[in-house]
Amino acid sequence: MPIETSRDSANLPHPDVIAQEIVEDLRAALEQFEAPTDDLGSKAIL
């Protein structure tokens, strides 16, 4: 795998944007896990 150059990293979003997208993805995934337990009347243990 080639080493990333500064030119390649210039095309990346700001780290805060990447972090926010990760948080949103994790929240969406958590909601998907919680939905079946809600349907069953159970509470998820977190």
KAURNOR-V569557 format. One record per pair of residues at least 6 apart in sequence whose C-alpha atoms are under 6 Angstrom apart, sorted by sequence separation. I is the first residue (numbers start at 1). J is the second residue. If there is no record, write none. Layout:
I/J ; I/J
This chain:
none
